[in-house]
Amino acid sequence: MKKSLLTLMLIAAVFATKAQNFSKEYPFWTSGYENQFVYPYPDEYVTVGIKALPGWQNPSIMLIRTDLKGDTLYTRALTDTDRSSEFKRSEPDLDGCHYLTFRKNDSVCLARFSPDWDLLWIRKFSFTYSSVSLAIKRNNEVLVAGNDINYEYRLQLYCLSSSGNIIWQKSIITQYESPLKIMEFENGDICIPVQEYHGYQMTYYDLNIYYFSTTGDSLSYTSVPLNGWWPEVRHIVTNNDTLAIIYASISTQGYLYYLMLIGKDGNFIYEKEIKWFDGSYGIYSTLLSPGHSIVATGIIEGPDNHHESTFIYAMTFNGDSLWCVKYGDNFNADVSDLQLCPDGGYIVSGNYGSTVNRIVTLLKTDSLGNLNNLGTEQHFITDIVSVYPNPANEYVVFEMPDTPISTWTNHQIIFITDLFGRPVEEVMLTGKETVWDTHNVMPGIYFFQYNNDKRVNSGKFLILK
């Protein structure tokens, strides 16, 4: 008994220190603060965004640094800018440095910052506004793509060293296209999906994918048809060189969302419509989880079109629902970024308020979107599965409701992950009660996810030895 109690205390201590879940507001910047990105570290969080005075005067790129509880350590300005439309970021490079693109003096700029966010250098490009993308190569070189404002219908691709020197530059003739993302495949080839504009109002229309060699030589090109009226690609997630493309099209009921899988060679693999909620909602940021599921965050509009609820939604790479969490509502809410934390949880940056006064928010959750640190509280769409005993020792029982097996679909699997979001087991349900043998499972806190079409259940349980 003492050993089990000690194990429980140690697990609770580890969970509490590593998963500092919180929902915090930062009202000291009450003017226009937009398009912020969040960077999770083992011992702190950093939020970087554009801060301006009313009327968009004197905009600057600003930083908020917090501890793991979300309490502010300090804020500071990084550099001045013009506006937020070209504000993009890459993942940190091999040296832990950060890259941002932004507009300054009517030019698109690329800046490199040290791990402590000291400005190292800035390089300017003659790109068309709002058409910039960047990525870090495996060899620590930097790729930047955009439409050159001096050459209509030309997509420019630059490769730079970490010191900011141009290694090579390539240009291809295109229609008026906006690069959505730059991806490097395992063999070093480069892939750039772009959206082509059509129509009087320059509406998003076609999706085209360009392929380049590791030195920027043009290899191939493919055009991908999209469903619906005026489709717009919103997000692209990659998994083993497969592209998962989330796009929206307009209908009489609002936006319809689709998930399309495209192979490395541009060939079509799979597509389905995804409908997560009734009514109007927007998907603002996505990522690939350690378990190769797609996790997204966004806003659900309220009945008055002003009060919105933030959500985090998880689905398999094929688009099957896993779990979902909703978080309250705020006035004119916005979500900018979603990132995976070192402890396996997620952190979301956003803001809300009037057009003049915005309040920055951070939302830190566990690996299933829960805000509580420990216990049996669950957030789910429909309560389907019961779990006992909890805490468990030699086995865990997953109990289903009294539903005829003949009505089940093919998705009768319990997905189990550990505290850090790593896959542990996939338990096939065999009937009303399914027993999972845990003799060879390490003590700890575990999460389960179950989905059956639109019926989603998730929760957590504890194993003691």
N, C-alpha and C positions, 0 to 999 in steps of 0.2 A: 504494500500500500504506500509506504514511504517513497519507494522508487517511482511509482506511477505519479505521485503528487509532485515529486521533484521534476520529473519529466514534463509534467503539465506546466509547472512554474517556469521552467527553462524555455519551453515552446512559447508560452505567453510573452515572456520577456523578449525573445527574439522577434516575435511577430510585432510587438508594440514598438520596438526600436527601429525595425526595418520598414514597417508599413504605417508611417505616420499619416493616416488618412485625414483629410480636412477639406473644408470649404471656406475660403477666405476672401475678403474684399480689401481693396487697397484704394481708399477714397482720397488720398492726398494728391492724386493727379486727376482732377475733376474736369479737365477740358478734353479735347479730342485726342484720345489715345487709341490707335488703330493697329490692326494686323500684327498683333504681337505673337512672337514665337516663344516656346518654353523649352528649356534645356535641363533635363534631370541629371543630377550627379549623385554619387553615393552619399554625400554629406550636405547637399544644398540643392536649391533650384534657382535658375536664372530666367527671368522673363525679359525679352527684348522687343520693343515696339516703337512706334513713332508717336511722339507727343507734340501737340501744337496748342497755341493759345487760341481763344475764340476767333473765328474768321480765318482759321488755318494760318495764323501768323507765327513766324519763327519756329517752324517745325524742326525737331531734332530726334535722332535715334537715342532712346533712353533705355536704361537697364534697371530692373528691380531684382535684388538678390535676397533670398530668404533662406532660413534654415529648414530642416526636414519637417518642422511643424507648421511651416508657412509663415512664420513670424519674420518681419522685414529686418534685414541686416543693414542694408544701405541702398541708395539709388544714385545713379550718376548718368551724365550725358556721354555718348560715345562720339557722335559727329552730327553736324547739321545736314539737313536734306531739304527737298522741295515739297514732296508729297509722298503718298503711300502706295501708288499704283504699281511701282516696280520693285516693291519690297519682297525679296525672295531670299531663301537661305539654303545651305547645303548641310549635310552631316559633317561633324568635325573631321579633320584630316588626321593623318597618322601622328602628327605632332600635337594633336589636341587643339589646333587652331580652328577658328570659325570664319566662314565666308558669308557675306551679305551683299546683295545687289540693291541699289536704291537710286533715286533720281536726285541729282544735284547740279545746279546751274544749267538746267535744260539738257543734261547728259545722263545716260545710264552709267552708274559707277559700280565697280566690284571692289570690295574692301576685305582685307584679311585682318583678323584680330587674334591676339595671343590667347592662350587658355584662360588668362585672367582678364580678357577683354580690353587689352591695350591695343590701340590702332597701330598696325604695322605698315600698311601701304594701301593706296587707292589707285585704281586704273579706270580710265574713262573709255566708253564705247559709243559709237554713233548708231545705237539701236533705236528702232521704233519703240515708243512707249508701250508698256504693258505686254511686251512680247519677249521676255527674257527667261531663260532657265539655266541652271548650273548644277554641277555634280563633281564629286571628287573621284578620280580614278584610283585603281588599286595601287598604282605606283606613286601616289600622292600628287599627281598633276591635276590641274583644275580644268574642267570643260565648261565653256560658256557659249550659249547659242541665243540668237535673236535675229530679227529682221533689221537689216541695215537701212537707216533712214535716207542715206545718200543713194541707194540702189534699190529702186522699187522692184518687188518680187524677187528678192535674193535672201536666202537663209544663210547666215554667217555662223560658222562654228570655229571657235578659238580653243587652243590648248595652251595653257600657261604653266610655268613652273611655280613652286610655292613662294618664290621671290617676286612673282608678278611679271616675269619676262615671257613674251609670246614664243612658244616653241614651234607651233605651226598654225596656219589659218586656212580654212577651206570655205568655199562659197558655192552654192548651187542655186539655179534659177527655179523659182517656184511661183505659185500664186501668192496672194496675201495670206500668209500662214503664221500662226502663233505657236511656237514650241511649248509643249505642255510639260515635258520632262526629258531629262537625259539619263539614259541607262547604259551601263557597261555590262556586257555578258561575260560569262566565265572565260571565254576564249579571247577576251579583249575587244571584241567588236562593239561598236557603239550604236545604240538605237535611239531615235528621236521621234516620238509621236507628235504630230502637229495637227491643228485644226485650221481648215481653210474657210475663209469668210466669203459669203455670197449675199446678194440682195442689196436693197436700197439702204438698209440700216446696218449693213455689215454683220449679218447674223451668222453665228456659228453654223456650220453645215457639215462638211466632209471631215473624216478622220483619215489622215495619211501618215504612213510610217516610213521613215528613211533609215537606211542602214549604212554604216561607215566602218572602215577598218580601224584598227587601233591607232593608225597614223592619219585618219581623217579622209582616206580615199573613199569615194562613193561606191557602194557595193550594189544596192538594190533599193527598190521602192515598191510599196504596196498601198492600195486604197481599201479602206474597210467601210462597208455600208453600215449605216446606223438607222434604227427604227424611228418612226414618228416624225413630227413636225418641228423643224428647227432644233435638232438634237445638239446638245452641248456636253462634251466630255468634262466631267467634274474631277475624277480621281483615277490614278493608275497605280496599282500595286503589283509587284513582281514576286514570283515564287519559282525558283529553279528555272529561270529564263522564260517562264510563262507570264504573260501580261493579263492581269485582271483589270478590266476597264469598266468603270461605273460612269454611266452617262444619263442625262435627263432629256426628255422631250416634252413639248407642250401638248396638253389635251384640254378638253372643255372642263375637266375636273381639276386642273392644275398640272403639276409636273408628274410625269411617269418616269420611274427609274428602272434602268436595265443594268445587268451584269453580263459582260461579254469576256470570254477567255480567248486569247490569241496566242499562238505558239511563237517561238523565237523566230521562225521563218515567215511570220505574218499570216499563217494559215488559221482559219477559223476553227475553234474547238467546241465552243459551247456558249449558249446565251439563254437568259431567262429574265423575266420581269421580276423586280423585287419591290414588294409593297410592305413597308414596315409599320405604318400607322395610317389610320383614316384621317382625312383632312390634309392640310398643307404642312410640309416639313422640308427642311434643307439639310443636306449632308455636307459638312464643311471640312472635315479632315479625316484621313484614314491611315491605317498602318497594318503591317503583317505581324501577327503575334508569334511568340516562340512555338506555339502549336500549329502554325501555318493557317490560322483562321484570320479573316479580315475583321478588324475592329474599327468602328467609325463613330464619330461624334457629330452632333448637329443640333438644330433647334426645331421644336414643334410649335407652330403658331397657335395661339389661343383664339377663342371665338371673336375677340375684338381686334385681332391682327396686331396687337401691340404687346400683350403679355405672352412671353414664350417660355417653354420648358427646355432645358438642356437634356440631351440623352447620350448614352453610350450604347452601341448596338454591336453584337458580335455574330458573325455568320461563318460557315465553312467557306473554303475557297471556291466551292461550287454554288454558293448562295443560299444554303440551308441555314435557317435561324438557329442560334445557340442560346443567347441570353440578351436581355435588354434591361437597362436601368434608366429611370427618369428622375430629374432633380428639380423640384419646385418650379417657380416661374418668376421672371423679372420683366421689367418694362423695357421693350426694345432691346432684347438680349442679342448678343452676337458671340459666336465661337470662332476662334482663330486657329488653334493648334491642338493636337493630341499626340502624346509621346508615351512610350513604354519606359517605366522606371526600373532601376536596378533591382528592386525587390519583387518585380513581376507585376506590380500594379500599373495604373495609368494616371497621367496628369493632363488636365485640360486647361487651356488658357482662354479667356474671353473677357467681355465687358458688357455693361448695360447702362441704360439711362437715356437722357435726351441727346439731341444732336450737338448740344453745346457742352454738356457735362456728362462724361462717361466714367464709370467706376470699373477698374480692372478687377478681375476675379481669377482665382486659381482653384481647381477642384482636383483633389488627389484621392484615388480609390484603390481598392485591392484588385486582384486579377479578375474578379467577376463584377467589377463596377460598384461594389459596396463601399459605403463610407465608414461603417463601423469597423473597429479593429479586431474584435473577437466576440464570438457568440453565435447565436443561431438565427439572427436577423437575416432575411433573404429578400431579394428584389427579383421579381419574375413576372412574366406575362400571365401565365395560368398555372396554378398550383397543381402539379400532377404527381410528383414522386415524393414519398416519405422515406426518410433514412433513419435507421436505428440498428444497434444501439449507438448512442453518441454522447460521450466518447465510446469508441470501440476498441477491441483488443484483437481477437482471432478472426473476426469476420464482420462484414457490414451487409445489412439487408436493404435492398432498394424495393420498396413496396409501391405497386401501381394501384390505381383505383379499380373498381369493379367495371372494367371495360372489356367487352368481348375481344378476344385475340383476333378474330376474323376482321375486325374493323381497323387493326393497326396497319400502318404503312411500313415501308422498308427501312425506316430510320430509327429502329428500336435499339439504340446504343446509348449507354452512359459514358460520357467522356470525363475522365478523372485527371486532374492536374495537381501538381504540388504547390507549395506556397509561392514559388517563383514563376508559376505559369508553365512549367515544363510538363509535357505529357507523361503520365504514369501508366494508365491502363484504359482500354476500351472494353467495357463490360456489356456483353450482349444480353438483353432482357429475354427471359425464357417464360415468363408468366406473371401472375400477380405478385409473387415474391421471388427475387433473384438474389442469391447469396454470393458475395465477393470474398474469397479467402484472402485474409491479410496477414497470414503467418510470416510471409517473406517481405512485408512492407515495413519500411522504417517508421518509427513514431513521428508524428507531426500533424500539421493542419493540411487538409486536402479539400479541393473544390470539385464539385461535380456539375456537369452540364448535360441537359437532355432536351432534345427537340423532336417533335412529331408534327410535321407541317408547320402550322402557325402556333402550336402549343409549345411553350418554352418554359423550362424549369431550371433553376440553378440554386446552388447552396454550398454549404461547407460542413465538414465534420472533422472530428479529432480522433486520432489513433494513438493509444497509449500502450506501452509494453512493460 
